[in-house]
Amino acid sequence: MHRYLWVLLLWPLWGQAAEVHTLEVHYVDGALNVQLDAELNARVAALRSVLSDYRNLSLLMPVVQNSKVIAGAPPGWTRVHAELQGCIWIFCRDLDHVMDVKRDDNGRSLAKTVPGAGDFASGTIRWHLQAVGKYRSRLVLNAHLVPDIWVPPLIGPYLIERKVRHQFFLAVSRLERAGRRAQR
């Protein structure tokens, strides 16, 4: 009887096949650096569709409270405004991040922070999707973000790294689920 109970409890986890090979998060000298390499059980086209749905970024990253496409992007780019809320313990901070995003035909995307338009002094996020099988894709992401906020020097960087790492693990799982739904 107990064997079957464990099977029922663990059943939802078996459907999640995302594998995070690398997730490095470092907050040093006021800059957040993230390197992610993951494989997901979803087709590249479906994942691209989900990642370019800029109005629904909150479905991927819990820290995103709201996101929308706004005017002002250079030709060939899309300007995205994301409202973020980051909480560490009981301390919460609302941040605005405005980015110009561009995707090429090879599955590579680039997002650049628009300086002076939000709470980030600068930043770039690069990601690439490639097929590694008929229904499996690889996501490689590199981010360098400089939030324009004060962080307590002793414990702040550690807590930020921990929180961001957790957010990216959630995002990979959510992206895979959304990608699988999009390919149906």
N, C-alpha and C positions, 0 to 999 in steps of 0.2 A: 504494500500500500504506500509506504513512504517513498519508494522509488518513483511511483507514478506522480506523486505530489511534486517532487523535484522536477520531473519532466514538464509538468504544467507550469511551474513557476519560471523555469528557464526557457520555455518555448519562445517567448517574444525576442529573446536575445539571439536565437539561432538565425533569425531572419536578417540580422545586421551583419553584413560581411565586410564592412569597411575595415581596412587595415592601415593604420598609421605607422609608416616606417620611420619617419623622422618628424619630430615636433620639438623645435628648439625655440625658446622664448627668453630673451634677455632685455632687461631694462637697465641701460648704462648711460650715464651722463645725460639724462633727460630724453633719451631716445629708446623707443621700443623696437626691437628687431625680432622678427618671426620667420622661421624657416619650417615649411611643412612639405612633406612628401607622403602621399597617401594613395591607396588604391580603393576604388569604390565599385560596387556591383550595380552599375548603371551605364548606359551608353553615353558617349561623349556629347552627342547632339542634345540629349535630354538634360545633361548637366549644364551645358552651355545655356540652354533655355532658362533653367532655374537661376543660374548665376547672373544672367542679364535681365532678370525681372527686378529692376532696381526699386520698384515700389513695395516689394515684399521682402526686403532684406531681414526684417525682424523674424521671418520664418526660419532663417538660417542661424542668425546670431542673436541670442537672448539679450545681449547688451543693447541692441538696436531697438529703440522704442517706436520709431517712425522713420520712413525714408520716402523720398520722392524725387522725381526728375524736375529740375528747375532750368530756367533760361540762363543764357550767358556763356555756354560752352563754345570753344573754338570750333570751326567747321570740322566735321568728322568725329567729334567727341560728344559725349553725353555728360552733362553736369548733374551730379547726384548730391542731394543734401540728406544726411543721416543724423537723426537725433539719438544720442547715446546716453545711457544712464549706467554708470559704473558704481557698484557698491562694494566696499571692503568693510566687513563687519557691519557696524551701524552707520558708517559714513558713506553717503552717496553724493555723486557729482554728476550733473548733467553737462554733456558736451555736444557741440555741433561740429560735424565734420563735412566739409564740402569738397568734393572730388570731381575731377574731370576723368572720364573713363573712355578707353578706346580698345576695341577688339580687332585683331587682324584675321585674315582668312585661314591662318594656320593654327588657330585655337589659342593664340597668345593674347593676353589682355594686360593692360596697364592702367592703373589709377594714380593720378597725381593730386595731391592736396592743393587746393586753391588758397594760397597764403592770404591772411587777413579776412577771410570769409567765414571763419569758424574758430574753434578752440585748438586748432593744430597749426603750428608754425610752418611745418613742412612735412612731406611724406610721399612715399611711393609704395605701391603694392603691385607686384607682378605675379600673374598666375598663368599656367599653361595646362591644358587638358590634352591627353592623348589616349588613344585606344590601346589597350593591352590584351584584348580579346574581344569577342563579339559583344559581350554584355558587361565588360569590365573596362574601367578607365583609370588613368593615373592623373592625379592633381599635384602639381608642384607649385608652391606659393612662396614668395619672398616678400617681406614687408619691412619697411623702415619708416616709422612714424615718430614725429616729434610733437607731442602734445604741449600746448602752451599753458601748463598748469604747474603748480608747486607740488612736489612729492616729498614727504618726510624722508630724510636721507637714510636712516638706519633700517627701518622695517618696510618702508614704502616700496622700494624696488622688488623685494621678495614677494610681497603681497600682490603687486601688479602682475609679476611673472606668473604666479600661481593662478590668479584669476583669468588671465588671458589664455593660458594653457588649457584650462577647463573650458573656456568659451570655444576654443578651436576644436577640441574633442567633440563637443556638442554639435558644432557646425558641420563637421565631417559626417557625423551620423545623420543629421537632419538633411544635409545635401543629398546623401545617398538615398534616403527615403523619398525625398521630393523628386529626385531623378528617376527613380523606379516608377513613381506614379505618373510622371510626365511621359514615359516611354510606352505606357499601356495604350 
